[in-house]
Amino acid sequence: MTDTPPLAQGYEISTDPDRIDAGRVHHWLSTDAYWAIGRPREKQDRAIAGSLNFGVYAAESGDQVAYARVITDLATFAWLCDVYVDRSVRGRGIGTALVGAVREHLRPHGLKRVLLATHDAHDVYARLGFAPLAEPDQWMALAFGQ
């Protein structure tokens, strides 16, 4: 596992729920994130309310440029999801730094595992210590649909 990657100069990460731009997050996810296309605003607002939220903000303007949320009991388990970086700032290491900050925020809680699902960012997450499930045949899912 690598050290936490530094955040690009001019950006800051916060878990302050009052800083989350819920409208912007909903727009990003519902229009540009393959896993959440068409997600209704009300559902996104409930997801934000029930999660530990991380935002990346441009230090000068305060505008939110990235988002991630974690569903957790802060004792045994966490699910990292809805990781999104605005297209205008991609390629600056913001997503990697964001996930590294999430990892470090969760580390002191002694969780047994943090899970995530991704179709296209395995290398990014692997650099931060994530690996395929060791025994995927032990995992099951109950899917209700959207």
N, C-alpha and C positions, 0 to 999 in steps of 0.2 A: 504494500500500500504506500502510496506517495504522500508527501506532506500536502497540506492544504494549499492549493494553487492561489497565488495572489490575485486579488481583484484588480482589474485595470484601473489606472489612475483616473480620478474624476467620477468614480461610482462608489456607492455604499450599499451594504446589505442591512436589512432591518427585519425584525419579526414583529414590529409594532402593527397590530391589526388595523389601527386607524389610518395608517399610511397606504393600505392596499387600495388601488384604484379599481374597484370591482367592475365598473363599466368597461375599462380597458382590458382587464383580465378576461371578462366574458367575451368581448369582441375577439381577442386573440384566439381563445380556445374554440369558440363556436364557429369561427370562420377559417382558421388556419391550422388547427391541430387535428391530425387524422383521428385521434381517439375521442375527440369531443365535438366534432362537426355537428352543428345544429343543437347543441346542448342549450336548453332554455335558460334564460337569465335567472329565473326563480330557483332553478336547480343549482346553478352555479353559486348563487348567493348562499344557499343552504350549505353547499360544500365548503365555502369559505368560512362560514360561521362555525362549522363543526371540525375545523382543522387548525393545525399549527401552520401559519402562513409565513412565507419568506418572500420579500420583495427586493429587487435591486433597483436603485434609483440613481439618476444622474445627479451628482452632488450640487452642481450649479443651479439647475432648474427645478430639481425635486421630482421630475417626471419619472414614472415607473418604466423600466426597460426590460424587466424579467420577473418571473414568478415561479414559485414552487410551493407545493403544500404537502404536509405530512399528516396522516391519520395515525394516531398513536395513543397508547395508554401511558407512555413515558415510564414503563416498568419492564415490559417483556417484548414488545413488538411495535414495529412501525411500517407503514406503507408510504413510500415516496411516490408522488404522482403530480400530474399537471405541470411538469417542468417545461417552461416556455421562455424563449428569449426573443424579443422583438427583432424582426428581420433587419432593421436598420443598424443594429449593433452586433449582429452575429459575426463570429470570427475573431473576437477580441478576448476570448477566454472567459466571458462572463458566465456562461452556463456551467463550465467546469468549476469556476470559483464558487458559484452558487451551490452546486451539489456538494462541494467540499465543505462549505460553511454549514450546510444541513447536517452532513456527517459529523462534524465537530460539535455542533449544537446537541446532537443526540448521544454522542459518545459517553458523557459522564453519567447517563441514566442506566447504563448496564443492560441495555436491550439485548435479547438473544439474537435477533435478526432484524434487518431492514430489507424489505422487498420492494421491487419495482418491476414494471413491465415496459419493454420498449421494442419497437420493430427495427429501429435504425440507428441507435446510438450506443451500441454495445461497447465500442472502443472507449468512448468518453467515460462511461461508468466503470469499465474495467480498470482504467487508470486510477480510479478513486477507491478501488478495493472490491467492487461488486464482481460477482462471479455467477455463472449459471447454477441453478439448483443442483446440489449434490445428489439428491435422490428425488427427481421430479415425480416418480411414480407414487410417492407418498403424499403428494399434494392433490387436492381436488378443489373444484370451484362450483358454486351455485350461482347460476346466471339468471337473473330476472329480465334481462334485456336492458333497454335504455332506461 
